[in-house]
Amino acid sequence: MDPQRTFGEGEFNEFVDTDELVENIGLDEDEIDWRKDFIGFDERDERRLSNLEEPLRDHREAIAGDFYANLTQYDEAIEIVDRSPKNIDQLKRTQQAYLVSLATGEYDRDYFKNRARIGKLHEMLDMPLKQYVGQYGVYYDLIFERIMNDRIQDRVVEAIDERLAELDDQQTADEGGLLSGILGGDDDEDDDLEDGIDDVLEETVRDAIDDGMHELLSVLRIINLDLQVAADTYVDAYAQDLERAVSRRDELATEVEEDVEAPIQELHDASEGVATRAERISRMTDKQAEDVGRAATELSDVSAAIEEVSAVADETYQASQRTESLAASGSESADEALSALEEIDEATERVSAAAADLEKRTQEIDAVVERIDELAKRTKVLATNANIEASRSGGGDADTLGVIADEVMSFSENARDDLEEIEDVVEEVREGAVETVDAMDETVDRVDEGTDLVRETIDDLDAIHESAQTTASGMDDVAEATDQQAESVEVIATTVEDVSQAADSVAREAEAVAAASQEQSASINEVVQSVSRLTEPEEITEKPLYEQLSAD
């Protein structure tokens, strides 16, 4: 079995560039020589390891089996084994090959390059460094128990046998054999001989044990060199992860600086804008407070004026009530005047009857009769107009006018009936009736004029009465409205006071906002400085501890 070929059969090997790996960890010929010299590994160790090839081959299966039996006791180790593309049997064969390679290597750059590859494969499986280093402790126990312990004991026994044989041959040649010398000599000679043999055997045992320990040390040295290289691969992986993290951190810092620069500038400008607006708001709220104060003063004046309006409205209301009372009284007087006109009308009817009697005695009454007929027509028209006027005016006065109109209409009709009778005898009373008719015409004219005046008076009084009622009602509404307005003014005054307090509060808040904006601007500057520090390379100025101590 070729150990190097066995090591290269894993699927992960294609992902490992060993040349780049050894270059990264600085593993050149000079570095290898320095490490060998540092731990005392030389050609004698190489010869001792070469002598161990046969026992390593003989015990490789047992050691590999015990190694994985111990490893698979732990869940963490089993988890790592399960990640490997090789199964347990393949891993055991790989372990056997590694064990034999300890004694068959050239211990040059290629040898340690292969060891670097092994360490990298374990790191790629995410085996913790503590577990990788710890498993070498298992190796020490197994190699010592399976090989070195028996080998040292066998070497001691073999050396003793060889030394005794040499002593026996030498004694035989000189005195007849070592045993015969011991059994057949005198006591003093025997004691000297035994002391000499003890010294020889002790020296032989020491030499044999020393050779065995040197072989064990050679094994420990090569394993130590292997472990150094494997640890370097872990450190290199950590360093690469750190470099990637640092690179990513630098990229991220640059991206953050680029991404944050514009928003921070905008935020800074916005913060300054907020501060400016807050100051403007503060000035405006101060002015608003002054305006509100003036408004409060003006509201006080308005409240006083409203109280005066309310008092005037009360006085106007009382005057309207008096006007309404006077209008009602005037309407009653007009009704009385209308009654007087009715009495005049009755007198006129009596005069008309007298005229009728007079017409019986005059032949010249015909013309008067015609005029009376004309008067009857006019009276009828007047009655018709009175009815129309009564229907327009409405109310109690309208009923009175309607009655008058009906009476006048009735009078007109009766007069026409009488005239038809008078026409037959008009010639007899013509001369006496002329004066009577003239007087009656004058009376009728005056009655008509009085009636018209009374009607106009009644209409005016009705209008005054209605106007007075409307005025009184309006003044009542005005009084109620002024009361409501007074209440509204009080509410407005309270609101103005609240607005004044709110304006003061807004002014204080605006000042607080301005202060906060200034603090925000300062914080933004700190953020900018922090972002700048992210992109600046960190300089380590602190001296190492040993330099600090030496300086003290």
C-alpha positions as CSV (number, residue, x, y, z in Angstrom):
1,M,0.0,0.0,0.0
2,D,1.4,3.4,-1.1
3,P,0.7,5.9,1.7
4,Q,0.9,8.9,-0.6
5,R,-1.6,7.5,-3.0
6,T,-3.9,6.5,-0.3
7,F,-3.8,10.1,1.1
8,G,-4.8,11.5,-2.3
9,E,-7.9,9.5,-3.0
10,G,-10.4,11.7,-1.1
11,E,-13.0,13.8,-3.0
12,F,-12.0,16.9,-1.2
13,N,-8.5,16.8,-2.6
14,E,-9.4,18.5,-5.8
15,F,-10.4,21.6,-3.8
16,V,-7.0,21.9,-2.1
17,D,-4.2,23.7,-3.8
18,T,-1.2,22.4,-1.8
19,D,1.4,24.6,-3.5
20,E,-0.6,27.8,-2.7
21,L,-1.2,26.4,0.8
22,V,2.4,25.8,1.7
23,E,3.3,29.2,0.2
24,N,0.6,30.9,2.4
25,I,2.0,29.3,5.6
26,G,5.6,30.0,4.5
27,L,6.7,26.3,4.4
28,D,9.8,26.3,2.3
29,E,13.0,24.3,2.7
30,D,14.6,26.9,5.1
31,E,11.5,26.9,7.3
32,I,11.4,23.1,7.4
33,D,15.1,23.0,8.4
34,W,14.6,25.6,11.1
35,R,11.7,23.6,12.6
36,K,13.7,20.4,12.5
37,D,16.6,22.0,14.2
38,F,14.4,23.7,16.8
39,I,13.1,20.4,18.1
40,G,16.3,18.4,17.4
41,F,15.1,16.2,14.5
42,D,18.1,15.0,12.5
43,E,19.3,12.0,10.5
44,R,19.4,9.8,13.5
45,D,15.7,10.3,14.0
46,E,15.2,9.4,10.3
47,R,17.1,6.1,10.9
48,R,15.2,5.3,14.0
49,L,11.9,5.9,12.2
50,S,13.0,3.8,9.3
51,N,13.7,1.0,11.8
52,L,10.1,1.3,13.0
53,E,8.5,0.7,9.6
54,E,8.1,-3.1,10.2
55,P,6.4,-2.8,13.6
56,L,4.2,0.1,12.3
57,R,3.1,-2.1,9.4
58,D,2.4,-5.0,11.7
59,H,0.3,-3.0,14.1
60,R,-1.3,-0.5,11.7
61,E,-4.7,-2.3,11.6
62,A,-4.9,-2.6,15.4
63,I,-3.9,1.0,16.0
64,A,-6.3,2.3,13.3
65,G,-9.1,0.2,14.8
66,D,-8.4,1.3,18.3
67,F,-8.1,4.9,17.2
68,Y,-11.6,5.1,15.6
69,A,-13.1,3.0,18.4
70,N,-12.0,5.7,20.8
71,L,-13.0,8.5,18.3
72,T,-16.6,7.2,17.8
73,Q,-17.3,7.3,21.5
74,Y,-18.0,11.1,21.1
75,D,-20.9,12.6,19.3
76,E,-18.8,15.6,18.2
77,A,-16.3,13.3,16.6
78,I,-19.0,11.2,14.9
79,E,-20.5,14.4,13.5
80,I,-17.1,15.2,11.8
81,V,-16.7,11.7,10.5
82,D,-20.2,11.8,8.9
83,R,-19.1,14.9,6.9
84,S,-16.3,13.0,5.3
85,P,-16.9,11.5,1.8
86,K,-15.1,8.4,3.0
87,N,-16.7,5.7,5.2
88,I,-15.2,4.3,8.4
89,D,-13.3,1.5,6.6
90,Q,-11.8,3.9,4.1
91,L,-10.9,6.3,6.9
92,K,-9.2,3.4,8.8
93,R,-7.2,2.5,5.7
94,T,-6.2,6.2,5.4
95,Q,-5.1,6.1,9.0
96,Q,-3.1,3.0,8.5
97,A,-1.3,4.6,5.5
98,Y,-0.6,7.7,7.6
99,L,0.9,5.5,10.4
100,V,3.2,3.8,8.0
101,S,4.2,7.0,6.4
102,L,5.7,8.2,9.7
103,A,8.6,5.7,9.0
104,T,8.8,5.8,5.2
105,G,8.9,9.5,4.5
106,E,11.8,11.5,3.1
107,Y,10.9,14.3,5.5
108,D,11.4,16.9,2.9
109,R,9.2,19.7,1.4
110,D,6.9,17.1,-0.4
111,Y,6.4,15.2,2.8
112,F,5.3,18.3,4.8
113,K,3.3,19.5,1.9
114,N,1.3,16.3,2.1
115,R,1.0,16.9,5.9
116,A,-0.3,20.4,5.1
117,R,-2.9,18.9,2.8
118,I,-4.1,16.5,5.5
119,G,-4.5,19.4,8.0
120,K,-6.4,21.4,5.4
121,L,-8.8,18.5,4.7
122,H,-9.6,18.3,8.4
123,E,-10.1,22.1,8.6
124,M,-12.5,21.8,5.6
125,L,-14.5,19.3,7.5
126,D,-14.9,21.9,10.3
127,M,-13.1,19.7,12.7
128,P,-12.2,21.9,15.7
129,L,-8.5,22.5,16.3
130,K,-8.8,21.2,19.8
131,Q,-10.2,17.9,18.5
132,Y,-7.5,17.6,15.8
133,V,-4.7,18.3,18.3
134,G,-6.3,16.1,20.9
135,Q,-6.5,13.0,18.7
136,Y,-2.7,13.0,18.6
137,G,-2.8,12.3,22.3
138,V,-4.7,9.1,21.4
139,Y,-1.9,8.4,18.9
140,Y,0.8,8.7,21.5
141,D,-1.0,6.2,23.8
142,L,-1.7,3.7,21.0
143,I,1.8,3.8,19.6
144,F,3.4,3.5,23.0
145,E,1.1,0.8,24.1
146,R,1.1,-1.2,20.9
147,I,4.6,-0.7,19.7
148,M,7.1,1.2,21.9
149,N,6.3,-0.5,25.2
150,D,6.8,-4.0,23.9
151,R,9.7,-2.9,21.7
152,I,11.6,-1.4,24.6
153,Q,11.0,-4.5,26.8
154,D,12.0,-6.8,23.9
155,R,15.0,-4.6,23.3
156,V,16.0,-4.8,27.0
157,V,15.6,-8.6,27.1
158,E,17.4,-9.0,23.8
159,A,20.3,-6.8,24.9
160,I,20.6,-8.6,28.2
161,D,20.7,-12.0,26.4
162,E,23.3,-10.7,24.0
163,R,25.4,-9.3,26.8
164,L,25.1,-12.4,28.9
165,A,26.1,-14.5,25.9
166,E,29.1,-12.3,25.3
167,L,30.1,-12.5,28.9
168,D,29.7,-16.2,28.9
169,D,31.8,-16.6,25.8
170,Q,34.5,-14.4,27.3
171,Q,34.4,-16.3,30.6
172,T,34.5,-19.7,28.9
173,A,37.6,-18.7,27.0
174,D,39.2,-17.4,30.2
175,E,38.1,-19.6,33.1
176,G,35.7,-22.3,31.8
177,G,32.5,-20.5,31.6
178,L,30.6,-17.9,33.4
179,L,28.4,-20.3,35.3
180,S,31.1,-22.7,36.3
181,G,33.1,-19.7,37.5
182,I,30.3,-18.6,39.6
183,L,29.5,-22.0,41.0
184,G,33.1,-23.3,41.4
185,G,35.1,-20.3,42.5
186,D,35.8,-19.0,45.9
187,D,33.6,-16.5,47.6
188,D,35.7,-13.4,47.1
189,E,36.1,-14.0,43.4
190,D,32.4,-14.8,43.1
191,D,31.4,-11.5,44.7
192,D,33.7,-9.6,42.4
193,L,32.3,-11.4,39.4
194,E,28.7,-10.9,40.4
195,D,29.3,-7.2,40.9
196,G,30.9,-7.0,37.5
197,I,28.0,-8.8,35.9
198,D,25.5,-6.4,37.7
199,D,27.3,-3.4,36.4
200,V,27.4,-4.8,32.9
201,L,23.7,-5.8,32.9
202,E,22.7,-2.4,34.3
203,E,24.6,-0.6,31.6
204,T,23.1,-2.9,29.0
205,V,19.5,-2.3,30.3
206,R,20.2,1.5,30.4
207,D,21.5,1.4,26.8
208,A,18.5,-0.6,25.6
209,I,16.0,1.7,27.3
210,D,17.9,4.7,26.1
211,D,17.7,3.4,22.5
212,G,14.0,2.7,22.9
213,M,13.3,6.2,24.4
214,H,15.2,7.7,21.5
215,E,13.0,5.8,19.1
216,L,10.0,7.1,21.0
217,L,11.3,10.6,20.9
218,S,11.9,10.3,17.2
219,V,8.2,9.3,16.8
220,L,7.1,12.2,19.0
221,R,9.3,14.7,17.0
222,I,8.0,13.7,13.6
223,I,4.4,13.8,14.9
224,N,5.2,17.2,16.5
225,L,6.4,18.5,13.1
226,D,3.3,17.0,11.5
227,L,1.1,18.8,14.1
228,Q,2.9,22.1,13.5
229,V,2.2,22.0,9.8
230,A,-1.4,21.0,10.4
231,A,-1.9,23.8,12.9
232,D,-0.5,26.2,10.4
233,T,-3.2,25.2,8.0
234,Y,-5.8,26.0,10.6
235,V,-4.2,29.3,11.4
236,D,-4.0,30.1,7.7
237,A,-7.7,29.4,7.3
238,Y,-8.4,31.6,10.3
239,A,-6.2,34.3,8.8
240,Q,-8.0,34.0,5.5
241,D,-11.3,34.2,7.2
242,L,-10.1,37.2,9.1
243,E,-8.7,38.8,6.0
244,R,-12.0,38.2,4.2
245,A,-13.9,39.6,7.2
246,V,-11.6,42.6,7.3
247,S,-11.9,43.1,3.5
248,R,-15.6,42.7,3.8
249,R,-15.6,45.2,6.7
250,D,-13.6,47.6,4.6
251,E,-15.9,47.2,1.6
252,L,-18.9,47.5,3.9
253,A,-17.4,50.6,5.5
254,T,-16.8,52.1,2.1
255,E,-20.4,51.2,1.0
256,V,-21.8,52.6,4.2
257,E,-19.8,55.8,3.7
258,E,-21.0,56.1,0.1
259,D,-24.6,55.2,1.0
260,V,-24.7,57.3,4.1
261,E,-23.0,60.3,2.8
262,A,-25.9,61.7,0.8
263,P,-28.6,60.8,3.4
264,I,-26.5,62.3,6.1
265,Q,-26.0,65.5,4.1
266,E,-29.7,65.6,3.4
267,L,-30.5,64.9,7.1
268,H,-28.0,67.6,8.1
269,D,-29.6,70.1,5.7
270,A,-33.1,69.0,6.9
271,S,-32.0,69.4,10.5
272,E,-30.7,72.9,9.8
273,G,-34.0,73.6,7.9
274,V,-36.0,72.4,10.9
275,A,-34.0,74.6,13.2
276,T,-34.6,77.6,10.9
277,R,-38.3,76.8,10.7
278,A,-38.5,76.3,14.4
279,E,-37.0,79.7,15.0
280,R,-39.5,81.2,12.5
281,I,-42.3,79.4,14.2
282,S,-41.1,80.8,17.5
283,R,-41.2,84.3,16.1
284,M,-44.6,83.7,14.5
285,T,-46.0,82.3,17.8
286,D,-44.7,85.4,19.6
287,K,-46.4,87.6,17.1
288,Q,-49.5,85.4,17.3
289,A,-49.5,85.8,21.1
290,E,-49.4,89.6,20.7
291,D,-52.3,89.4,18.1
292,V,-54.3,87.2,20.4
293,G,-53.8,89.7,23.2
294,R,-55.1,92.5,21.0
295,A,-58.0,90.3,20.0
296,A,-58.8,89.7,23.6
297,T,-58.9,93.4,24.2
298,E,-61.1,94.0,21.1
299,L,-63.4,91.2,22.3
300,S,-63.8,93.0,25.6
301,D,-64.8,96.1,23.7
302,V,-67.2,94.0,21.5
303,S,-68.7,92.5,24.7
304,A,-69.3,96.0,26.1
305,A,-70.9,97.1,22.8
306,I,-73.1,94.0,22.7
307,E,-74.3,94.9,26.2
308,E,-75.2,98.4,25.0
309,V,-77.0,96.9,21.9
310,S,-78.9,94.6,24.2
311,A,-80.0,97.6,26.3
312,V,-81.0,99.5,23.2
313,A,-82.9,96.5,21.9
314,D,-84.8,96.3,25.2
315,E,-85.7,99.9,25.0
316,T,-86.7,99.5,21.3
317,Y,-88.8,96.5,22.2
318,Q,-90.7,98.5,24.9
319,A,-91.2,101.4,22.4
320,S,-92.5,98.9,19.8
321,Q,-95.0,97.6,22.4
322,R,-96.1,101.2,23.1
323,T,-96.4,101.9,19.3
324,E,-98.5,98.7,18.9
325,S,-100.8,99.9,21.8
326,L,-101.2,103.3,20.2
327,A,-101.9,101.7,16.8
328,A,-104.6,99.5,18.3
329,S,-106.1,102.6,20.0
330,G,-106.1,104.5,16.7
331,S,-107.7,101.6,14.9
332,E,-110.5,101.7,17.5
333,S,-110.9,105.5,16.9
334,A,-111.1,104.9,13.2
335,D,-113.9,102.3,13.8
336,E,-115.8,105.0,15.8
337,A,-115.3,107.5,12.9
338,L,-116.6,104.9,10.5
339,S,-119.7,104.4,12.7
340,A,-120.2,108.2,12.6
341,L,-120.1,108.0,8.8
342,E,-122.7,105.4,8.9
343,E,-124.9,107.7,10.8
344,I,-124.2,110.4,8.2
345,D,-125.1,107.9,5.6
346,E,-128.4,107.3,7.4
347,A,-129.1,111.0,7.5
348,T,-128.3,111.1,3.8
349,E,-130.9,108.4,3.2
350,R,-133.4,110.5,5.1
351,V,-132.5,113.5,2.9
352,S,-132.9,111.3,-0.1
353,A,-136.4,110.4,1.1
354,A,-137.2,114.0,1.6
355,A,-136.0,114.7,-1.9
356,A,-138.2,111.9,-3.2
357,D,-141.2,113.5,-1.6
358,L,-140.0,116.8,-3.0
359,E,-139.8,115.4,-6.5
360,K,-143.5,114.4,-6.3
361,R,-144.2,118.1,-6.1
362,T,-141.8,119.3,-8.8
363,Q,-141.9,118.9,-12.5
364,E,-138.2,119.9,-12.9
365,I,-136.9,117.0,-10.7
366,D,-136.3,114.9,-13.9
367,A,-132.8,116.3,-14.3
368,V,-132.1,115.7,-10.6
369,V,-133.5,112.2,-10.9
370,E,-131.0,111.6,-13.8
371,R,-128.2,112.9,-11.6
372,I,-129.5,110.8,-8.7
373,D,-129.5,107.8,-11.1
374,E,-126.0,108.6,-12.0
375,L,-125.2,109.0,-8.3
376,A,-126.6,105.6,-7.7
377,K,-124.4,104.1,-10.4
378,R,-121.4,105.8,-8.8
379,T,-122.5,104.6,-5.4
380,K,-122.7,101.1,-6.8
381,V,-119.2,101.4,-8.1
382,L,-118.1,102.8,-4.8
383,A,-119.7,99.8,-3.0
384,T,-117.9,97.5,-5.4
385,N,-114.6,99.2,-4.7
386,A,-115.3,99.1,-1.0
387,N,-115.9,95.3,-1.3
388,I,-112.6,95.0,-3.2
389,E,-110.8,97.1,-0.7
390,A,-112.3,95.1,2.2
391,S,-111.2,91.9,0.6
392,R,-107.7,93.2,0.3
393,S,-107.3,94.6,3.9
394,G,-108.7,91.5,5.7
395,G,-109.3,91.4,9.5
396,G,-112.1,93.0,11.6
397,D,-112.0,96.3,9.7
398,A,-112.5,94.4,6.4
399,D,-115.8,92.9,7.8
400,T,-116.9,96.5,8.7
401,L,-116.0,97.7,5.2
402,G,-117.8,94.8,3.7
403,V,-121.0,95.6,5.6
404,I,-120.8,99.2,4.5
405,A,-120.2,98.1,0.9
406,D,-123.3,95.9,1.1
407,E,-125.4,98.6,2.6
408,V,-124.2,101.0,-0.1
409,M,-125.0,98.5,-2.7
410,S,-128.4,97.9,-1.3
411,F,-128.9,101.6,-1.1
412,S,-128.0,102.0,-4.7
413,E,-130.4,99.3,-5.8
414,N,-133.3,100.8,-3.7
415,A,-132.5,104.2,-5.0
416,R,-132.9,103.0,-8.6
417,D,-136.2,101.4,-7.7
418,D,-137.4,104.7,-6.1
419,L,-136.2,106.6,-9.1
420,E,-138.3,104.5,-11.4
421,E,-141.4,105.5,-9.4
422,I,-140.2,109.1,-9.1
423,E,-139.8,109.4,-12.8
424,D,-143.6,109.3,-13.2
425,V,-144.2,112.2,-10.8
426,V,-140.8,114.0,-11.2
427,E,-142.3,116.9,-13.1
428,E,-144.5,117.9,-10.2
429,V,-141.6,118.4,-7.7
430,R,-138.9,119.4,-10.1
431,E,-138.4,122.9,-8.8
432,G,-138.4,122.1,-5.1
433,A,-136.2,119.1,-5.6
434,V,-133.4,121.0,-7.3
435,E,-132.1,122.6,-4.1
436,T,-132.6,119.4,-2.2
437,V,-130.8,117.4,-4.8
438,D,-127.9,119.8,-4.8
439,A,-127.6,119.6,-1.0
440,M,-127.8,115.9,-1.1
441,D,-125.1,115.8,-3.7
442,E,-122.8,117.9,-1.6
443,T,-123.6,115.8,1.4
444,V,-122.9,112.6,-0.5
445,D,-119.6,114.0,-1.7
446,R,-118.5,114.9,1.8
447,V,-119.6,111.5,3.1
448,D,-117.6,109.8,0.3
449,E,-114.5,111.9,1.1
450,G,-114.9,111.1,4.8
451,T,-115.3,107.5,4.1
452,D,-112.2,107.5,1.9
453,L,-110.2,109.3,4.6
454,V,-111.5,106.9,7.3
455,R,-110.5,103.9,5.1
456,E,-107.1,105.3,4.5
457,T,-106.7,106.0,8.2
458,I,-107.8,102.4,9.0
459,D,-105.3,101.1,6.4
460,D,-102.5,103.2,7.9
461,L,-103.4,102.2,11.4
462,D,-103.5,98.5,10.4
463,A,-100.1,98.9,8.7
464,I,-98.7,100.7,11.8
465,H,-100.1,97.9,14.0
466,E,-98.6,95.2,11.9
467,S,-95.3,97.1,11.7
468,A,-95.3,97.6,15.4
469,Q,-95.9,93.9,16.0
470,T,-93.1,93.0,13.5
471,T,-90.8,95.5,15.2
472,A,-91.6,94.1,18.6
473,S,-91.0,90.6,17.4
474,G,-87.8,91.7,15.7
475,M,-86.6,93.4,18.8
476,D,-87.3,90.3,20.8
477,D,-85.2,88.3,18.3
478,V,-82.5,91.0,18.5
479,A,-82.5,90.8,22.3
480,E,-82.2,87.0,22.1
481,A,-79.5,87.2,19.4
482,T,-77.5,89.8,21.5
483,D,-77.7,87.4,24.5
484,Q,-76.5,84.6,22.3
485,Q,-73.8,86.8,20.9
486,A,-72.7,87.8,24.3
487,E,-72.4,84.1,25.3
488,S,-70.5,83.5,22.0
489,V,-68.1,86.4,22.8
490,E,-67.5,84.9,26.2
491,V,-66.7,81.5,24.6
492,I,-64.5,83.2,22.0
493,A,-62.7,85.1,24.8
494,T,-62.1,81.8,26.6
495,T,-60.9,80.3,23.3
496,V,-58.6,83.2,22.6
497,E,-57.1,82.7,26.1
498,D,-56.6,79.0,25.3
499,V,-55.1,80.0,21.9
500,S,-52.8,82.4,23.7
501,Q,-51.6,79.6,26.1
502,A,-51.3,77.2,23.1
503,A,-49.2,79.8,21.3
504,D,-46.9,80.1,24.3
505,S,-46.7,76.3,24.4
506,V,-45.9,76.1,20.7
507,A,-43.2,78.8,21.2
508,R,-41.6,76.7,23.9
509,E,-41.9,73.5,21.8
510,A,-40.4,75.3,18.8
511,E,-37.5,76.4,20.9
512,A,-37.1,72.8,22.1
513,V,-37.3,71.6,18.5
514,A,-34.6,74.1,17.5
515,A,-32.4,72.9,20.3
516,A,-33.1,69.3,19.4
517,S,-32.2,70.0,15.8
518,Q,-28.9,71.5,16.8
519,E,-28.2,68.5,18.9
520,Q,-29.2,66.3,15.9
521,S,-26.8,68.2,13.7
522,A,-24.0,67.6,16.3
523,S,-25.0,63.9,16.3
524,I,-24.9,63.8,12.6
525,N,-21.4,65.2,12.6
526,E,-20.4,62.5,15.1
527,V,-21.9,59.9,12.8
528,V,-19.9,61.3,9.9
529,Q,-16.8,61.1,11.9
530,S,-17.6,57.6,13.0
531,V,-18.2,56.5,9.4
532,S,-14.9,58.2,8.4
533,R,-13.1,56.2,11.1
534,L,-14.6,53.0,9.7
535,T,-12.9,53.6,6.4
536,E,-9.6,54.7,7.9
537,P,-7.0,51.9,8.4
538,E,-6.4,51.3,12.1
539,E,-2.9,52.1,13.3
540,I,-1.7,50.1,16.3
541,T,0.3,52.5,18.3
542,E,0.5,50.4,21.5
543,K,3.9,48.7,22.1
544,P,4.1,45.0,22.8
545,L,4.1,44.1,26.5
546,Y,7.8,43.0,26.4
547,E,8.8,46.3,25.0
548,Q,6.8,48.2,27.6
549,L,8.4,46.1,30.4
550,S,11.9,46.6,29.0
551,A,11.3,50.4,28.7
552,D,10.3,50.5,32.4
